[in-house]
Amino acid sequence: MGDTERSSILVHILVIALCLTAFGFAIAAERRRSTGSIVTDSFNSTFCVYDSDIATGYGVGAFLFLLSGQSLLMVVTKCMCFGKPLAPGGSRAWSIIYFASSWVTFIIAESCLIAGATKNAYHTRYRHMVYVGSWTCESLRKGVFIAGAVFVVFTMILNVYFYMYYTKSTSQAAKKINKTTPNVGMTGYA
């Protein structure tokens, strides 16, 4: 097993570990979303009391772990723009498709996670200023962090396939560049 194969396996393991950690944080954020209940104080004004706000931290943690996994992969592959050229063929085509798809799912996952964390951190305070009969305490809808977790898994899968086809395509390019034999013999007639 060569150094490139070891480093390739190490990159795969790190990306998968970071994405699975982000997935775990997203699931934990969904389970610990803050909920509010209406309470009346001694001055007969009603306000919202919220339970733990730890879901915001979990959401931000998932955001950061997914960001670090994507950043690691882009640094290693030099964002496919700089570094070794990719060999023409199926591996290059698949690596480009997986690269673009992983960025789309990454942006969707990050948007869900940061929107969920932001919305979860928002708390309404007093109700007596708003004269509405059926007013409730503001809380995050179910499923925002779950959607982020699903797209984290999609991003992880696409990143693994992207890196697999990227390494295959760069190793093919190295083999094709080292070819030095002429294709047409140029000998004179005797």
Helices and strands as residue ranges (DSSP letters): H 3-31, E 36-40, E 46-50, H 54-76, G 78-80, H 90-121, H 144-177
